[in-house]
């Protein structure tokens, strides 16, 4: 399993951050690997809401279906799955000096033959983690 974690601060309040992040359709704005992402169900966004996501990582395109697993005042958890991987993104948001402190944890579990790529994926996802942090700071600070 590959895990990446980043903690950083932004200007908007936690409620504004959570309101933005709970809609995974916004992922193309802040996730550097995401090519497109569309909601595949209807109604208010709540646990159980789902999105189809296409990402390109290390030159390889893949599609996952993401589900909102948890939504609270201080946490959003998404799980994306396909035949070769399960990705779990946990985003925790706490008040911090008038804005928010965000901890972004990503865990990627490769399945089957794709497990042989785990060592390489760690290096790739560390770079993606840094790029994601940079993009999130930029995008979220626009909400302030």
N, C-alpha and C positions, 0 to 999 in steps of 0.2 A: 504494500500500500504506500502511496505517495501522499505526504501531508505538507501543506504550506500554510503559514500563519503570518498575518501582518496586523499591527495595531497602530492607529494613527488618529489624528484629530481633524475635525472639520467645523465650520462656523454654524451650520443650521442646528436647530434643536433636535433631540432624539425623535420626537413625533413626526417632524418633517422628513427626517432621514428614513424612518421605518415606512412612512407612507409612500415614499419614492421606491425604496428597495423591494417592497412586497410585490410589486408588479414586475415580474421577470421579463416582460416585454421590453423593459428598459435596458436589458443586458447589453445590447449592441453598443450602447453609449459608454459603458464602463468596463466591459469585459473584452480585452483586446483579441481574444480568440473567437468571439461570437460573430458570425457573419449575418445571421438573422435569427429572430425569435418571435413566435406568434402564439397567442393564447389559443387553446383548442377546446375550451369549454366556455360557459356563460355564467353570468351572475356576479355577485360581489366577490372580490378576491378574498379567499379564506382558505384554511387548511383543506387540501384536496384539489385546489385549483391546479390546472396543468398547462404546460407550454411545450411546444415543439421547438427545439433549438438546433441550429446548425453551427458548428464550430470548425475552425481550421487550426490545427495545432501541429507544429513541426512539419508543415506542408501537407498534412493529411486531414481531409474533411470527414466529419462524422456528425451524425444526428443523434440526439438524445431527447427523451421526453422527461421534462422536469416536473416535479410535483411539489407544491408548497406543503411541507410537513408540519411546520410550526410557525405561528404568528402570534407574538405577544407585544407588549409595549416596549420591550427591549431586545427582542430577538426575532430573526427570520431564518428559517431553515428550509433549504431546497434540496431535493434529491433528484439527480438525473440518471437515467438508466438506458442502456442498450445492450446488445449481446456481448460486447467486449469490455464494458466498464460500468461502474457505478460511481457517480460523483456526488459528494455531499458538501454543500456550502452552508456554513453556519455563520451568520453575521449578528454580532452582539453590539448593541448601542447603549452607551451610558452617558448621562450628563457630564459635561466637562467645561468649566470656565465659560459658561454662557453658550456653549456649542455642544459638540458630541465627541466622545471617544469611541472609535469603532474597532472592533476586533473581527477580522475576517479569517475564518479557518476553512480551508478546502482540503478534502480528503478524496483521493481517487484510487479506487480499487479496480485493478485490471482483472479480467476473467479469461480463463482458458489459455490459449497460446499467447495472448496479448500480455500475460504476466512476464514474459521474458523481457519486455520493454521497461519494466519498473525502474531499473537503475538509470536509464536514459531519461525517463519521464520526470524523475526527481529534478534533474538539471533544467529541463524544459519548464517545468511548473514553477520553479524558483524564479525564473525570469518572468514568467507570466504573472506570478504573484506581485512582483515589484511593479510591473506595468499596470496591473489591476489597481493597486494602491494609488499610483499616480493618477489614473483615470478617475477613480472614485473621488479623490480629493478635489480634482478640477470640477467634475460634474456636480457633486454635492454642494460645493461652495457657491455654485450658481443659484442654488435654492435659497440662499440666505437673504 
